[in-house]
Amino acid sequence: MAAVIKDLVQVNEDLQKQKDKVEDVDFKMITFSLAGKDYGVDIMNVKEIAKADKFTYVPNAASFVKGVYNLRGDIIPIVDLRAFFHLPVEKKDDGVENMLILRIEDRVYGTVVDKIDKVVGINSDYIQPPHPIFGDINIKFISGVVEQQGDLYIILDVIRIFSQSEEDKSAKPHAVPESSSDAFYVPPVSDVPAFDPQASGAESALDFIRQSLPTLRRFYPSSINDVWIRENFADWSIGRSGPELQLRDVREADEFLSRFYSPHSGGFWDDDYAALVKEILPSFSSSTIQVWNIGCGKGYETYSFGCILKSRYPDTQIKIWANDNDIMAVSQAPNMIYDLDEMPEYCRAYMVRGPNGYSFNQAVKDMILFEYHDVLNDNSLPPLDIILARDILSFVPAAEQGRMVAQFSEKLKSKGLVFIGKNEELDEREWRSVARAPVSVFTRKE
């Protein structure tokens, strides 16, 4: 173990020295091996290197996600690059894995590799474009290849691996970005539909809005949100004409969508909103209430709804299946600490004080299962009494919206409830409205 620590310290010292040393090179990379081949990543994306043998398993995670790891108090997701690229994995007797800790924009990831080698400095003029001959991994994840002192290195584009892979997802089932680093795609201007200033009529301008929203903010117009789009466009377009009726960038798309979201997205529901929700909840005859919360994020909505349910049904067993495809958020949700003074009143009865602040008591924690899951993939759940999916459907491609709604219908018990966004609605031929904005709730027609 002492030798392992010594090697780790030596490589980290070498990493720091190489960063500080002035050389006649303009590109430095950390080199490592995967399945017998040599790879490199830009040293500017490497935060540090580490070794670990214990990872926390994340249910329903992708096959290449080893889990999450506590890096000096920060919970980070761990991706096994061998599994990501479908390469063979060499089994180790001691179970200790070599990790490159990468910083991609403002996010930190751990990546597992076979062996970490050294820091190599090169002149970027010698980097050659990738060639299909490197068929072990998808060529789109390779930024180039370079030969150095007889060794051939494949340079990985880690920004594309960890950022573009998010862009390639059809949508993120999460209503409102919690920060500017959220996984919503910011497209190049060339991807935005061209606006024809000669086109006449409000309907033409509205069609342009519909075409722009999926590109700029992955918001997908459909029958679920069309009433709101028309009404919002009527207000938004007042005083605008010609090119002003286009959405030219993400900022303008955000402005158009600013009134779409349900109250308290990304935070705890306040006491007034909680009272409205509690009033809508019916009496259930079963001894157990099963709830599916889609797009739970860091759990603010989940805990809000959980406290309301505990208050409304104090003697009933409650189970909440809370899902999100943001692995960082969903892994942090069970262990969040809060300031009691900032919590809504209805939550305080279910909180306990710890050494670092307040958290929810064990009774609330026991009824919630936070899981990594993409709603676009099938999920095995028991028959449900309630589905909580506020502002989720509109951020799923139109073709998938229908499949999701059909999934709701299939999983719900008779007279079960679906909570959707305040500006979303379901087909009245199959669904009956129980409540409208600010709390929008539907039940299946019998």
C-alpha positions in Angstrom: 0.0 0.0 0.0 2.9 2.3 0.8 4.3 1.7 -2.7 0.9 2.6 -4.2 0.7 5.8 -2.3 4.3 6.7 -3.2 3.6 6.1 -6.9 0.4 8.2 -6.6 2.3 11.1 -5.0 5.1 10.9 -7.5 2.7 11.1 -10.5 0.8 14.0 -8.9 4.1 15.8 -8.3 5.1 15.1 -11.9 1.8 16.4 -13.1 2.2 19.7 -11.1 5.9 20.1 -12.3 4.9 19.6 -15.9 2.2 22.2 -15.6 4.6 24.7 -14.1 7.6 24.0 -16.3 8.1 26.2 -19.3 8.8 24.1 -22.4 8.9 24.6 -26.1 5.5 22.8 -26.5 2.0 24.1 -26.8 0.1 20.9 -25.8 0.4 18.7 -22.8 -1.5 15.5 -22.1 -1.8 12.9 -19.4 -1.3 9.5 -21.0 -2.9 6.2 -20.0 -3.8 2.8 -21.4 -7.0 1.1 -22.2 -7.0 -2.5 -23.4 -3.3 -2.3 -24.3 -3.5 0.9 -26.4 -2.1 4.3 -25.4 -4.4 7.3 -25.0 -4.1 10.8 -23.9 -6.3 13.7 -22.6 -5.6 17.4 -22.5 -3.8 18.2 -19.2 -6.0 21.2 -18.8 -9.0 18.9 -18.3 -7.3 16.9 -15.6 -8.0 17.9 -12.1 -5.9 15.2 -10.5 -5.4 11.4 -10.5 -6.5 9.0 -7.8 -6.9 5.4 -6.8 -10.1 3.8 -5.3 -11.6 0.5 -4.7 -15.0 1.4 -3.3 -17.8 3.0 -5.3 -21.4 3.6 -4.3 -23.7 1.7 -6.6 -26.4 3.7 -8.4 -29.5 1.7 -9.3 -30.6 1.8 -13.0 -27.4 3.6 -14.1 -26.0 3.0 -17.5 -23.7 0.0 -17.8 -20.5 2.2 -18.0 -21.3 4.1 -14.8 -19.5 2.3 -11.9 -21.3 4.5 -9.4 -20.5 7.6 -7.4 -17.4 8.3 -5.3 -16.8 10.5 -2.3 -13.8 12.6 -3.3 -12.9 14.5 -0.1 -16.5 15.4 0.5 -17.6 15.9 -3.1 -19.8 13.2 -4.6 -18.8 12.6 -8.2 -20.0 10.1 -10.9 -17.5 7.5 -12.0 -17.4 6.4 -15.6 -15.5 3.3 -16.7 -14.0 4.3 -20.0 -13.4 0.6 -20.9 -17.0 -0.2 -20.5 -18.0 3.1 -22.3 -16.0 2.1 -25.3 -16.9 -1.6 -25.0 -13.3 -2.6 -24.4 -12.2 -5.7 -22.4 -11.7 -5.1 -18.6 -8.8 -6.6 -16.9 -9.8 -8.0 -13.5 -7.6 -6.9 -10.6 -7.0 -9.0 -7.5 -7.0 -6.0 -5.1 -9.9 -4.2 -6.8 -8.0 -0.9 -6.8 -8.9 1.2 -9.9 -6.8 3.9 -11.5 -8.8 7.1 -12.0 -8.3 10.3 -13.9 -10.4 13.1 -12.2 -11.6 15.4 -15.0 -13.0 18.9 -14.8 -15.4 19.5 -17.8 -16.6 23.1 -17.6 -17.9 23.3 -14.0 -18.5 19.6 -13.5 -16.2 17.0 -12.1 -16.1 13.4 -13.3 -14.0 10.3 -12.4 -12.9 8.1 -15.2 -11.5 4.6 -14.7 -8.6 3.4 -16.9 -6.2 0.5 -16.9 -3.0 2.3 -16.2 -1.9 6.0 -15.9 1.5 6.6 -17.4 2.9 10.1 -17.6 2.7 13.6 -18.7 3.7 14.1 -22.4 4.4 17.5 -23.9 4.1 17.9 -27.7 3.8 20.5 -30.4 0.2 20.5 -31.6 1.3 20.8 -35.2 2.2 17.1 -35.0 -1.3 16.0 -34.0 -3.0 14.2 -36.9 -6.7 13.9 -37.5 -8.3 10.6 -36.4 -8.6 7.8 -38.8 -11.2 5.0 -39.0 -8.3 2.5 -38.4 -8.7 3.3 -34.7 -11.9 1.3 -34.7 -11.8 0.2 -31.0 -13.8 3.3 -30.1 -16.1 5.7 -32.0 -14.1 8.1 -34.1 -16.2 11.0 -33.0 -14.7 10.8 -29.5 -11.1 11.1 -30.8 -9.6 14.6 -31.3 -6.4 13.4 -32.9 -3.5 11.0 -32.9 0.2 11.8 -32.3 3.5 9.9 -32.3 6.0 10.7 -29.5 9.3 8.9 -29.1 8.1 5.8 -30.9 4.7 5.6 -29.1 1.4 6.3 -30.8 -1.2 8.1 -28.6 -4.9 8.4 -29.3 -6.1 11.7 -27.9 -9.6 11.6 -26.5 -12.0 14.5 -26.8 -13.3 14.3 -23.2 -15.4 17.5 -23.6 -17.3 15.7 -26.4 -17.6 12.5 -24.4 -19.1 14.2 -21.3 -20.8 17.2 -22.9 -21.8 16.2 -26.4 -23.1 12.9 -25.1 -25.6 14.9 -23.1 -26.5 16.9 -26.2 -27.2 13.7 -28.1 -29.9 12.8 -25.6 -33.4 13.5 -26.9 -34.2 15.5 -23.8 -33.5 15.8 -20.1 -36.6 15.1 -18.0 -36.1 18.1 -15.7 -38.2 21.2 -15.9 -36.0 24.2 -15.1 -32.2 24.5 -15.3 -30.9 24.7 -11.8 -27.8 26.6 -13.1 -26.2 27.7 -16.3 -24.3 24.4 -16.3 -27.5 22.4 -16.7 -27.4 19.8 -19.4 -29.7 21.8 -21.8 -28.1 22.1 -25.2 -27.0 25.6 -26.3 -26.8 25.3 -30.1 -24.7 27.1 -32.6 -26.5 30.0 -34.3 -26.5 28.0 -37.6 -28.8 25.4 -36.1 -31.6 27.9 -35.4 -34.2 27.9 -38.2 -34.0 30.9 -40.6 -36.6 33.5 -40.1 -38.3 35.0 -43.2 -39.0 38.6 -42.5 -41.3 38.7 -45.5 -43.6 36.1 -44.2 -46.8 37.7 -43.1 -49.3 36.9 -40.4 -49.1 35.9 -36.8 -49.5 32.2 -37.7 -46.3 32.3 -39.7 -44.4 33.9 -36.8 -46.0 31.4 -34.4 -44.8 28.5 -36.7 -41.3 29.9 -36.5 -41.5 30.0 -32.7 -42.6 26.3 -32.7 -39.6 25.4 -34.9 -37.1 27.3 -32.8 -38.0 26.1 -29.3 -36.8 22.5 -29.8 -33.4 23.7 -31.1 -32.8 26.4 -28.6 -34.3 24.9 -25.4 -35.4 21.4 -26.2 -39.0 22.4 -25.6 -41.2 20.4 -27.9 -44.5 22.0 -29.0 -47.4 19.6 -29.2 -51.1 19.3 -28.2 -49.9 19.0 -24.6 -48.7 22.6 -24.6 -50.2 24.2 -27.7 -52.9 26.2 -25.9 -50.2 27.8 -23.7 -47.9 28.5 -26.7 -50.7 30.4 -28.5 -51.7 32.4 -25.5 -48.2 33.2 -24.5 -47.3 34.2 -28.1 -50.2 36.6 -28.1 -48.8 38.4 -25.1 -45.2 38.1 -26.0 -45.6 39.4 -29.5 -47.3 42.7 -28.5 -45.1 45.5 -29.8 -43.0 43.2 -31.9 -42.8 43.0 -35.6 -40.7 41.5 -38.4 -37.5 39.9 -37.2 -38.4 40.8 -33.6 -40.8 37.9 -33.8 -38.0 35.4 -34.0 -36.2 33.6 -31.3 -32.5 34.3 -32.2 -30.7 32.8 -29.2 -31.1 30.9 -25.9 -31.7 34.1 -24.0 -34.7 35.0 -26.1 -36.0 31.4 -25.9 -35.7 31.6 -22.1 -37.7 34.9 -22.1 -40.4 33.3 -24.1 -40.6 30.2 -21.8 -40.3 32.2 -18.6 -44.0 32.0 -17.8 -44.3 28.3 -18.7 -43.0 26.7 -15.6 -45.0 25.5 -12.6 -44.6 27.3 -9.3 -41.4 26.6 -7.3 -39.6 24.5 -9.9 -36.2 23.7 -8.6 -37.1 24.5 -5.0 -39.3 23.6 -2.1 -43.1 24.3 -2.6 -44.3 27.1 -0.4 -47.0 26.7 2.2 -49.8 28.1 0.0 -49.0 25.8 -2.9 -48.7 22.8 -0.6 -52.2 23.6 0.8 -53.6 23.6 -2.7 -52.0 20.2 -3.4 -53.2 18.7 -0.2 -56.8 19.9 -0.8 -56.8 18.1 -4.2 -55.6 14.7 -2.8 -58.5 12.2 -2.6 -59.1 9.5 -0.1 -57.4 6.2 -0.9 -58.8 2.9 0.2 -55.5 0.9 -0.1 -53.1 0.6 2.8 -50.2 1.7 0.6 -49.9 4.7 -1.7 -47.4 4.2 -4.6 -46.0 7.4 -6.2 -43.7 7.9 -9.2 -41.9 11.3 -9.2 -40.2 11.9 -12.6 -37.4 14.5 -12.8 -36.8 14.7 -9.1 -33.5 16.5 -9.4 -32.0 17.1 -5.9 -35.2 16.1 -4.3 -36.8 19.5 -3.4 -40.1 18.6 -5.1 -39.9 15.0 -3.8 -39.5 16.0 -0.2 -42.2 18.6 -0.6 -44.7 16.1 -1.9 -43.6 13.5 0.6 -44.4 15.8 3.6 -47.8 16.7 2.1 -48.6 13.0 1.7 -47.5 12.2 5.3 -49.7 15.0 6.6 -52.7 14.0 4.4 -52.4 10.2 5.0 -50.7 9.9 8.5 -51.6 6.2 8.9 -50.9 5.0 5.4 -47.7 3.5 4.1 -46.2 5.7 1.3 -43.6 4.7 -1.3 -42.2 7.3 -3.7 -40.1 6.2 -6.6 -38.0 9.4 -7.4 -36.2 9.3 -10.7 -33.9 11.7 -12.6 -31.2 11.3 -15.3 -28.9 13.8 -13.6 -26.7 11.3 -11.7 -25.0 14.1 -9.7 -28.3 15.5 -8.5 -30.0 12.2 -7.7 -27.0 10.9 -5.8 -26.9 14.0 -3.6 -30.7 14.1 -2.8 -30.7 11.5 0.1 -28.1 13.4 2.1 -29.0 17.1 1.6 -28.7 19.4 4.7 -30.9 22.4 5.1 -31.3 25.6 7.2 -34.6 25.2 9.1 -35.4 28.9 8.9 -35.5 28.6 5.1 -37.9 25.6 5.1 -41.7 25.9 4.6 -43.7 25.4 7.7 -45.4 22.1 6.6 -41.9 20.5 6.2 -40.5 21.4 9.6 -42.4 18.7 11.5 -40.6 16.0 9.5 -37.1 17.3 10.1 -34.4 16.5 12.6 -31.3 18.4 13.6 -27.8 17.0 12.9 -24.3 18.2 13.5 -24.2 20.2 10.2 -27.8 21.3 10.0 -31.3 19.9 9.5 -32.3 16.9 7.3 -35.6 15.0 6.9 -36.3 12.4 9.5 -35.9 8.7 8.9 -39.6 8.1 8.3 -39.6 10.5 5.3 -36.3 9.1 4.0 -37.5 5.6 4.3 -40.5 6.2 2.0 -38.4 7.7 -0.8 -36.2 5.7 -3.2 -34.0 8.0 -5.3 -32.8 6.3 -8.5 -30.9 7.3 -11.6 -33.3 6.7 -14.5 -34.1 8.2 -17.9 -37.8 8.4 -18.3 -37.4 7.5 -22.0 -36.3 4.0 -21.0 -38.8 1.5 -19.6 -39.1 1.3 -15.8 -40.6 -1.5 -13.8 -42.9 -0.1 -11.2 -45.9 -1.4 -9.2 -49.4 -0.1 -10.0 -49.4 3.6 -9.1 -51.8 5.8 -7.2 -50.0 9.1 -8.2 -47.6 10.2 -10.9 -45.8 13.5 -10.3 -44.4 14.8 -13.6 -44.6 18.6 -13.5 -43.2 20.3 -16.7 -41.7 17.0 -17.9 -43.7 16.1 -21.0 -43.0 19.3 -22.9 -39.2 18.7 -22.7 -39.6 15.2 -24.3 -39.7 15.0 -28.2 -43.3 15.0 -29.4 -43.1 11.4 -30.6 -42.1 10.3 -27.1 -44.7 12.4 -25.3 -47.5 10.1 -26.6 -45.5 7.0 -25.4 -45.0 8.5 -22.0 -48.7 9.4 -21.6 -49.6 5.9 -22.6 -47.1 4.7 -20.0 -48.9 6.8 -17.4 -52.2 5.3 -18.4 -50.8 1.8 -18.2 -49.2 2.2 -14.8 -51.9 4.1 -13.0 -54.5 2.4 -10.9 -58.2 3.2 -11.5 -58.8 6.8 -10.3 -55.1 7.4 -10.0 -53.8 11.0 -10.4 -51.3 12.6 -12.7 -49.8 15.9 -11.7 -48.4 17.7 -14.8 -47.2 21.2 -15.5 -49.5 24.1 -14.9 -49.5 24.9 -18.6 -49.7 21.3 -19.9 -52.9 19.4 -20.6 -53.8 15.8 -21.6 -56.2 14.6 -24.3 -59.7 15.2 -23.0 -60.9 12.2 -24.9 -58.9 9.9 -22.6 -58.3 12.0 -19.5 -60.5 14.1 -17.2 -59.2 17.2 -15.5 -59.3 17.2 -11.7 -57.7 20.6 -11.2 -56.2 23.3 -13.3 -53.4 25.8 -12.8 -51.6 26.5 -10.6 -51.9 22.8 -9.8 -52.8 20.8 -12.9 -54.1 17.3 -12.2 -55.7 14.6 -14.5 -57.2 11.2 -14.0 -57.9 8.6 -16.6 -61.5 8.3 -17.9 -63.1 5.0 -17.1 
